[in-house]
Amino acid sequence: MTTLVHDARTNRTRSRVAPAWTLARLARRFGSIPIDRIRLNPKPGFARKEDVLAIHDCENRLCELYDGVLVEKTVGYHESRLAIKLGGLIDRFVESNRLGLVAGEGGMIEILADQVRIPDVSFISWQNLPDRTYPDEPIPAIVPDLAVEILSPSNSVVEMRRKLDEYRESGVKLVWYVDPKSESVRLWNLAAGQTEPTILGRDATLDGGDVLPGFSISLAELFAKPEAPAKDETNKN
């Protein structure tokens, strides 16, 4: 079954096909992600935004919606900590300058019609919010200025390439892919038409460019793992 879906934000009509998905076909479509990340109920190709919310409410699990297919979003402890640390720094900067809104790793957005994505951190300026008002919907149809993805071992190259393409198509201006394993960041200034990433290593400084002018963080600081304070010698015994 093929359904035509019009997205007023991009003024484009997309066809959504609900084919007879097999596990092999799903694996080819989404790359080498663990097959158990793909939800088989509802039947792949027929899931909707309401299913994303129902799973979240009943099972406390996060799923992204790809053309009617639900794919669970997995976040490890270290990745979650990086998301909170980076998101917190961005949020404080945004709040102090009254620039817009910042959401964390549970912030579901309808990036394109019937496509739900959950960046680990996202920032949207007041100018890009409909009527410059706070969205009350659980899955608002908004396009962030900045989307941040903290890469995890279960992410595939195919999956992350598609996300980048969708961020570009929807109008996201800046994308950061944070890689905890290599302690590096790949960034794309999509507003400037950048197609190849700028790669920043641990010794570099990450800044917000034209999206968040004035914001910056040392990647050495971001990736640094905290250490417990030394025990008080007087309390040893």
C-alpha positions as CSV (number, residue, x, y, z in Angstrom):
1,M,0.0,0.0,0.0
2,T,1.3,3.4,-1.0
3,T,0.2,6.6,0.8
4,L,1.1,10.2,-0.4
5,V,2.0,12.5,2.5
6,H,2.3,16.2,2.0
7,D,4.7,18.1,4.4
8,A,3.6,21.8,4.5
9,R,7.0,22.7,6.1
10,T,9.0,21.7,3.1
11,N,6.2,21.9,0.6
12,R,7.0,18.4,-0.6
13,T,4.9,15.3,-1.1
14,R,6.5,12.0,0.0
15,S,5.2,8.6,-0.8
16,R,5.1,6.1,2.1
17,V,5.1,2.5,1.0
18,A,4.1,-0.3,3.3
19,P,5.8,-3.3,1.7
20,A,5.9,-6.9,2.9
21,W,8.8,-6.4,5.2
22,T,11.0,-9.4,6.0
23,L,13.7,-9.5,8.7
24,A,16.3,-9.6,5.9
25,R,14.8,-6.6,4.1
26,L,14.6,-4.6,7.4
27,A,18.3,-5.4,8.1
28,R,19.2,-4.2,4.6
29,R,17.2,-1.0,5.0
30,F,18.5,0.0,8.4
31,G,22.0,-1.4,8.1
32,S,23.8,-3.5,10.7
33,I,21.7,-2.5,13.7
34,P,20.7,-5.2,16.1
35,I,17.6,-6.8,14.7
36,D,15.9,-6.6,18.1
37,R,15.9,-2.8,17.8
38,I,13.1,-3.1,15.1
39,R,9.7,-3.5,16.6
40,L,7.5,-6.1,14.9
41,N,4.3,-4.9,16.6
42,P,2.7,-2.9,15.0
43,K,3.6,-4.6,11.8
44,P,6.5,-2.8,10.1
45,G,5.2,-0.3,7.5
46,F,2.0,0.4,9.4
47,A,3.1,2.1,12.7
48,R,2.1,5.7,13.4
49,K,3.0,8.5,15.8
50,E,0.4,7.2,18.3
51,D,2.3,3.9,18.5
52,V,5.5,5.8,19.4
53,L,3.6,7.5,22.3
54,A,1.9,4.3,23.4
55,I,5.2,2.4,23.7
56,H,6.8,5.2,25.5
57,D,3.9,5.5,28.0
58,C,3.4,1.7,28.5
59,E,7.0,0.4,28.3
60,N,9.1,3.5,28.9
61,R,11.0,2.9,25.7
62,L,11.9,5.4,23.0
63,C,11.2,4.5,19.4
64,E,11.8,6.5,16.2
65,L,9.4,6.2,13.3
66,Y,10.8,5.5,9.8
67,D,8.2,5.2,7.1
68,G,5.9,3.3,9.3
69,V,8.6,1.2,11.0
70,L,9.4,1.5,14.6
71,V,13.1,1.4,15.6
72,E,14.1,1.5,19.2
73,K,16.6,4.1,20.3
74,T,19.2,2.7,22.6
75,V,21.4,4.8,24.8
76,G,24.2,3.5,27.0
77,Y,25.2,5.0,30.3
78,H,28.3,6.8,29.0
79,E,26.3,8.1,26.0
80,S,23.5,9.3,28.2
81,R,26.0,11.1,30.5
82,L,27.6,12.9,27.5
83,A,24.2,14.0,26.3
84,I,23.2,15.4,29.7
85,K,26.6,17.2,30.1
86,L,26.5,18.7,26.6
87,G,22.8,19.4,26.7
88,G,23.1,21.1,30.1
89,L,25.8,23.4,28.9
90,I,23.8,24.4,25.8
91,D,20.7,24.8,27.8
92,R,22.3,27.2,30.3
93,F,23.7,29.2,27.4
94,V,20.4,29.3,25.6
95,E,18.4,30.2,28.8
96,S,20.8,33.0,29.8
97,N,20.5,34.6,26.3
98,R,16.8,33.8,25.8
99,L,17.5,32.2,22.5
100,G,14.9,29.4,22.4
101,L,14.4,25.9,23.7
102,V,16.7,22.9,24.3
103,A,15.5,19.3,24.6
104,G,17.3,16.2,25.7
105,E,17.5,12.5,24.7
106,G,13.7,12.0,25.2
107,G,12.7,15.0,23.1
108,M,10.6,13.5,20.3
109,I,10.0,15.6,17.2
110,E,8.2,15.0,13.9
111,I,11.1,16.1,11.7
112,L,9.2,15.4,8.5
113,A,5.7,14.2,7.9
114,D,5.2,10.9,9.7
115,Q,9.0,10.7,10.5
116,V,9.7,10.9,14.2
117,R,13.3,11.5,15.3
118,I,14.8,11.8,18.8
119,P,18.1,13.7,18.8
120,D,20.1,13.3,22.0
121,V,20.2,17.1,22.2
122,S,18.3,19.6,20.1
123,F,18.0,23.4,20.1
124,I,15.3,25.4,18.3
125,S,15.3,29.2,18.2
126,W,12.2,31.2,19.1
127,Q,12.2,32.4,15.5
128,N,11.7,28.8,14.2
129,L,8.9,27.9,16.6
130,P,5.4,28.3,15.2
131,D,4.0,31.6,16.5
132,R,7.2,31.8,18.7
133,T,5.3,29.8,21.4
134,Y,6.2,26.7,23.5
135,P,5.0,23.5,21.8
136,D,2.5,21.6,24.0
137,E,2.3,18.5,21.8
138,P,4.2,15.4,22.9
139,I,5.6,15.0,19.4
140,P,5.7,18.6,18.0
141,A,6.2,19.1,14.2
142,I,9.2,21.3,14.5
143,V,12.6,21.6,12.9
144,P,15.5,22.3,15.3
145,D,18.3,24.6,14.4
146,L,20.8,22.2,16.0
147,A,20.6,18.4,16.2
148,V,23.1,16.4,18.2
149,E,23.5,12.7,18.0
150,I,25.7,10.8,20.6
151,L,26.8,7.7,18.7
152,S,26.4,4.3,20.3
153,P,27.7,0.8,19.2
154,S,24.2,-0.1,18.0
155,N,24.0,2.7,15.4
156,S,24.8,1.7,11.8
157,V,26.4,3.8,9.1
158,V,23.2,3.5,7.0
159,E,21.0,4.6,9.9
160,M,23.1,7.7,10.7
161,R,23.5,8.6,7.0
162,R,19.7,8.6,6.6
163,K,19.3,10.8,9.7
164,L,21.7,13.3,8.2
165,D,19.9,13.4,4.9
166,E,16.6,14.0,6.8
167,Y,18.1,16.7,8.9
168,R,19.3,18.4,5.7
169,E,15.9,18.0,3.9
170,S,13.9,19.3,6.8
171,G,16.0,22.5,7.2
172,V,18.2,21.8,10.3
173,K,21.1,24.2,10.2
174,L,23.8,22.5,12.2
175,V,24.4,18.8,13.0
176,W,26.9,17.3,15.5
177,Y,27.7,13.6,15.6
178,V,29.5,13.0,18.9
179,D,31.6,9.8,18.9
180,P,32.5,8.7,22.5
181,K,34.7,5.9,21.3
182,S,37.1,8.1,19.2
183,E,36.4,11.1,21.4
184,S,35.7,13.2,18.3
185,V,32.9,15.2,16.8
186,R,31.8,15.3,13.1
187,L,29.9,18.5,12.3
188,W,28.0,19.6,9.3
189,N,27.0,23.2,8.7
190,L,24.0,22.3,6.6
191,A,22.8,25.9,6.4
192,A,26.0,26.6,4.3
193,G,25.5,23.5,2.2
194,Q,28.3,21.5,3.8
195,T,28.2,17.9,2.5
196,E,31.5,16.6,4.0
197,P,31.9,16.7,7.8
198,T,34.4,18.8,9.7
199,I,36.1,16.4,12.1
200,L,37.2,17.7,15.5
201,G,39.5,15.7,17.7
202,R,39.8,15.7,21.5
203,D,42.2,18.7,21.5
204,A,39.8,20.9,19.5
205,T,37.1,23.3,20.6
206,L,33.5,22.9,19.5
207,D,31.5,26.1,18.9
208,G,28.0,26.9,17.9
209,G,28.8,28.9,14.8
210,D,26.0,31.0,13.4
211,V,23.4,28.9,15.2
212,L,24.7,29.5,18.7
213,P,27.2,32.4,18.4
214,G,29.3,32.7,21.5
215,F,28.9,29.1,22.7
216,S,31.9,26.9,22.8
217,I,33.3,23.9,24.7
218,S,36.6,22.2,24.9
219,L,36.2,18.6,23.7
220,A,38.8,17.5,26.2
221,E,36.5,18.9,28.9
222,L,33.4,17.3,27.3
223,F,35.0,13.8,27.1
224,A,36.8,14.0,30.5
225,K,35.6,11.3,32.9
226,P,35.1,12.5,36.4
227,E,37.1,11.0,39.2
228,A,36.0,10.5,42.7
229,P,37.5,12.8,45.3
230,A,40.2,11.4,47.6
231,K,39.0,9.8,50.7
232,D,39.3,11.9,53.8
233,E,42.3,10.4,55.6
234,T,40.6,11.1,59.0
235,N,37.7,8.9,58.2
236,K,39.6,5.9,57.0
237,N,39.0,4.0,60.2
